[in-house]
Amino acid sequence: MKTIIQIVLWVACVGLAYAIYQSVTGPIQFNKVKEERFGQVIAKLKDIRNAQEAYKTVNRKYAKDFNSLIKFIDTAEYTITQQRDSSYMEFDKTYQIDLLKEVKIIDTLGTVSVKDSLFKGDNRYKTLMEVPFAQGGEKFEMKSDILSKGNYKAPVFEAKVDKKVVLYDQPEDLLKKEKAEVGVEEVNGAYIKVGSIDEVSTSGNWPPIYDKKGESK
């Protein structure tokens, strides 16, 4: 009987030690996985934002879906212009003399492919809708609209993905905590997103550390 009790106590001690180990190393491993995956998702959202900004420059609104956006990247071109100052003499009827008139002249220099300008020959734009690490092949949710505030109207867009899609294989308790995060050093809320349908903004909800990582590559 004594031996059985000793074995039970030994198993309990091992179990407790493992639980303590997991409570310490679990969050560390979770954060390592999170930062790696979030980094790649955010890089994709930045590509979406850049493509949408290019689309708006040409079309004065944002693309409503990925098919429209990818087709635009494949075929559209920017017009390259140059602005210069000029002047000429013009007779002024009021003063009855010639006066110097200053003007700005915009010259069209040519065009450049949107695809080459944004992606430098890389075809990653063809998979803009695909979420990195998504086990079930989930796509980014994206929509656009025209926001009206009084007499002011502005095009807006938003692209996002639920954090659980990216962290599908992580512990449920840590995932739940992550989705409730709010802070200057966190990806706030349940989604990783860029832009907004409710306000005029093309910002992402991630902290500056993810931008710095992208710049260092």
DAMOSUL-V341483 format. One record per helix or strand of 2 or more residues. SS is the DSSP state (hx for helix, st for strand). FROM is the first residue (numbers start at 1). LEN is the number of residues. Records with the same first field share a line. If there is no record, write none. Layout:
# DAMOSUL-V341483
SS=FROM-LEN, FROM-LEN
This chain:
# DAMOSUL-V341483
hx=2-58, 66-10, 114-6, 123-5, 163-4, 172-8, 208-9
st=77-16, 97-17, 141-9, 152-11, 191-5
